[in-house]
Amino acid sequence: MINVESEKLLSITEAAKLVPGREVSRNTVYRWLLKGLRGVRLESVKCGGGRFTSREAIYRFIAATSNQAGNKVAIPVPEAIEQEADELGLVRRSVENN
């Protein structure tokens, strides 16, 4: 679920530009929000008459759909969390979505 307090909301058009690989249309992203892909829906929130998602939701969606296809995908740790861990002197470790 998208945490609107800690995740920056993106419009559907902005989200389409963030998907790695081949360029996807905003219609594709909208379809992922409403119908999903491989049984996984891209998380979104409705605000002010529009739908929004987040960079983190896109990461979770990619990891979940890749894992459905039998591929293990590491979910990148957002930069803010990484920076806070550095400041606290915590050890970084890779996090995988199982």
ROTORPA-516171 format. One line per field, with one value per residue: residue in one letter; x, y, z of N, C-alpha, C, O in turn. Coordinates in steps of 0.001 Angstrom, whole numbers, plus 500000, padded with zeros to 6 digits. Each point is the difference from the previous one (the first is absolute). Layout:
N
residuo A;...
n.X X;...
n.Y Y;...
n.Z Z;...
ca.X X;...
ca.Y Y;...
ca.Z Z;...
c.X X;...
c.Y Y;...
c.Z Z;...
o.X X;...
o.Y Y;...
o.Z Z;...
REM end
This chain:
98
residuo M;I;N;V;E;S;E;K;L;L;S;I;T;E;A;A;K;L;V;P;G;R;E;V;S;R;N;T;V;Y;R;W;L;L;K;G;L;R;G;V;R;L;E;S;V;K;C;G;G;G;R;F;T;S;R;E;A;I;Y;R;F;I;A;A;T;S;N;Q;A;G;N;K;V;A;I;P;V;P;E;A;I;E;Q;E;A;D;E;L;G;L;V;R;R;S;V;E;N;N
n.X 500836;498541;502236;497816;500098;499677;497842;501924;498523;499192;500689;497875;499257;499329;497913;498433;499851;498413;498171;500780;502011;499031;500265;499763;498379;499419;499982;502033;500981;499316;501003;502008;499678;499646;501511;501325;501441;499176;498197;501260;499189;499751;501720;498067;500512;498254;500701;498493;499165;501590;500760;500081;501930;500885;501420;499468;498492;500915;500970;498629;499377;501415;500218;498455;500081;501401;499361;498681;501322;499720;499076;502134;498418;501957;499343;499676;502134;497924;500016;497843;498945;500091;498759;497830;499584;499902;498096;498587;500733;498164;499724;501543;497809;501030;498868;499623;499522;499252
n.Y 498828;500975;500212;500298;498551;497841;499626;499907;501549;498034;501728;500099;502103;501046;499551;501093;502046;499654;499990;498647;500637;498092;501131;500980;498704;502051;499885;500233;502015;501257;499499;501005;502081;500314;500001;501795;499246;498706;501091;500984;500501;501124;499823;499965;502023;499833;501133;500716;498105;500294;499214;499000;500628;497949;501616;501076;501655;501962;501306;501265;501955;501743;501178;501540;501975;501435;501130;501713;501758;500467;502001;499346;500776;500777;499739;501154;500035;500234;501326;500478;498422;500083;501583;499526;498714;501114;501101;498497;500468;500750;498009;500587;500224;498217;501495;498107;500385;499785
n.Z 500000;498633;500053;500438;501708;499451;499526;498815;500665;499225;498741;499345;499822;501885;500673;498837;500886;501561;498716;501642;499201;499342;498110;502011;499150;499312;497736;499057;499802;498299;498048;499688;499187;497798;498330;499704;501555;498363;499241;498409;502042;498059;501430;501171;499165;501420;498192;501469;500842;501546;498049;502025;499042;500140;500656;501906;499697;499368;501556;501290;499068;500013;501896;500492;498943;500971;501835;499382;499483;502200;499655;500176;501378;499205;502118;498089;500711;500846;498186;499612;498804;497742;498985;499679;498210;498038;499460;499109;497922;498919;500974;498486;499587;499137;498743;501147;497833;502084
ca.X 499164;500756;499998;499976;500834;501434;500270;499618;499011;500295;498877;500118;500966;501332;500299;500323;501378;500922;500076;501223;499840;499326;499068;498612;499064;499228;498887;500507;500079;498627;499499;500627;499305;498631;499865;501192;500811;500326;499326;500521;499597;500844;499334;499693;499058;499201;500057;499610;499459;501014;500688;501431;500770;501271;501191;500104;498953;500483;501017;499319;499275;500988;500500;498935;499713;501183;500018;498941;500546;501067;501265;500207;500339;500276;499287;500948;499682;499957;501194;499820;500202;501424;500713;499723;500753;501395;500124;499857;501084;499476;500584;499099;499896;499072;498695;499350;498587;499841
ca.Y 501172;501239;500846;501348;500887;499808;499751;501110;499572;500267;499861;498821;500366;499953;498594;499318;500354;499375;498550;499696;499201;500682;501053;499564;501118;500250;499051;498748;500204;500071;498625;499321;500479;499503;498559;499304;499187;498729;499945;501039;501351;501120;500765;501384;500723;500962;501271;501132;499565;499307;498848;500184;498883;500497;499288;498787;499076;499449;499002;498824;499376;499318;498847;499003;499377;499223;498807;499129;499356;499100;500725;500682;501400;500776;501281;501033;500761;501418;500757;500632;498971;499679;501113;499943;498851;500446;500943;499252;499022;498651;499247;499811;498644;499879;499496;499349;499714;498546
ca.Z 500000;499913;501189;499439;500805;499739;498589;499129;499023;498588;499079;499133;498958;500612;500296;498736;499651;500947;499798;499248;498781;498895;500406;500140;499910;501215;499970;500571;501450;500494;499975;501142;501205;500068;499756;500448;499093;500672;501290;500899;499602;500416;501054;499667;500854;499253;500697;499170;498722;499203;500596;500173;500524;500512;499526;500802;499545;498728;500364;500549;498894;499152;500749;500131;498702;499618;500842;499478;498807;500412;500139;501285;499773;501199;500022;500407;501201;499670;500381;501307;501018;499959;500624;501436;500520;500072;501109;501237;500054;499809;498895;498861;499486;498889;500387;498885;500149;499858
c.X 500890;499850;500110;500841;501478;500344;499506;499044;500396;498729;500229;501017;501424;500421;500410;501445;501028;500158;501233;499713;499324;498997;498585;499103;499286;498786;500403;500055;498599;499377;500584;499316;498643;499883;501184;500708;500425;499408;500454;499558;501005;499217;499750;499095;499241;499943;499609;499506;501002;500598;501490;500616;501298;501140;500127;498962;500404;501046;499336;499267;500955;500518;498947;499702;501182;500072;498916;500500;501171;501361;500073;500465;500243;499246;500986;499524;499990;501173;499886;500243;501476;500815;499801;500770;501480;500220;499929;501101;499536;500646;498954;499971;498952;498691;499356;498542;499801;498605
c.Y 501249;500781;501440;500990;499883;499764;501174;499484;500446;499885;498756;500262;499952;498560;499255;500269;499310;498497;499701;499140;500799;501017;499432;501232;500186;499079;498655;500104;500029;498605;499199;500406;499317;498484;499188;499245;498765;499928;501043;501359;501017;500834;501434;500592;500958;501277;501115;499607;499289;498835;500275;498703;500579;499183;498671;498963;499360;498928;498723;499229;499207;498748;498894;499307;499185;498712;499014;499217;499081;500656;500634;501416;500676;501317;501061;500746;501475;500759;500610;498999;499635;501074;499982;498848;500357;500903;499297;498951;498570;499349;499847;498537;499989;499403;499386;499776;498507;499645
c.Z 500000;501302;499497;500794;499633;498537;499171;498929;498600;499190;499147;498895;500530;500264;498738;499591;500893;499801;499158;498767;498907;500520;500089;499961;501328;500051;500605;501512;500593;500036;501164;501303;500160;499904;500484;498888;500782;501411;501016;499476;500512;500999;499536;501071;499104;500816;499036;498621;499107;500748;500027;500509;500544;499414;500750;499580;498675;500277;500509;498910;499103;500703;500069;498674;499507;500795;499576;498791;500342;500126;501380;499695;501334;499903;500465;501240;499622;500612;501396;501131;500079;500727;501514;500652;500132;501215;501352;500169;499849;498782;498911;499622;498908;500511;498763;500331;499766;499578
o.X 501045;498891;501076;500293;500747;501172;498903;500318;500533;499163;501105;500764;500894;501156;500913;500649;501166;500935;500134;498952;500187;499478;499545;500407;499990;499514;499207;499559;499766;499273;499294;499875;499626;499239;499854;499607;500561;500617;499590;500204;500517;498875;500801;499406;500511;499647;500566;500198;499647;499881;500558;499338;500105;499788;500301;500290;499732;499966;500373;499998;499711;500105;500314;499841;499807;500330;500186;499582;500605;500995;499015;500935;499178;500011;500555;498812;500981;500459;500979;500597;500548;500909;500947;500506;500643;500975;500638;500095;500673;500388;498851;501019;499099;500007;499919;499641;500279;499686
o.Y 500026;500210;500436;501090;500972;500082;500514;499066;501092;499138;499458;499104;499487;499637;499176;499133;499885;499401;500512;499366;501211;499862;499310;501096;499109;499679;499354;499091;499408;499674;499204;499182;499581;499388;498825;500053;500116;499457;499957;500312;499881;500417;500585;499288;500461;499978;500102;500745;499572;499905;500576;499192;501217;498915;498966;498804;498822;498941;498896;498769;498860;498940;498828;498780;498983;498947;498790;498868;499408;499307;500567;500198;499907;500650;499887;500279;500492;499678;500019;500346;499815;499684;500217;500148;499620;499846;500428;499359;499070;500685;499660;499311;500838;499060;500650;499731;499505;498822
o.Z 500651;500491;499591;499509;500111;499631;500221;499263;499803;500267;499973;499639;499327;499786;500045;499414;499622;500532;498889;499887;499877;501106;499087;500384;500849;501085;500684;500704;501054;500939;500618;500912;501096;500749;500336;498834;501090;500916;501160;498827;501111;499725;499271;500810;498979;501179;498912;499040;498901;501221;499066;500651;500155;499458;499404;499973;499765;499373;499602;500000;499636;499384;499793;499968;499335;499455;500121;499759;499105;500216;500473;499225;500911;498955;501093;500159;499443;501096;500746;501019;501086;500768;500756;501112;500978;500736;500962;501047;500445;499054;500280;500044;499974;500795;498958;501146;498908;499832
REM end
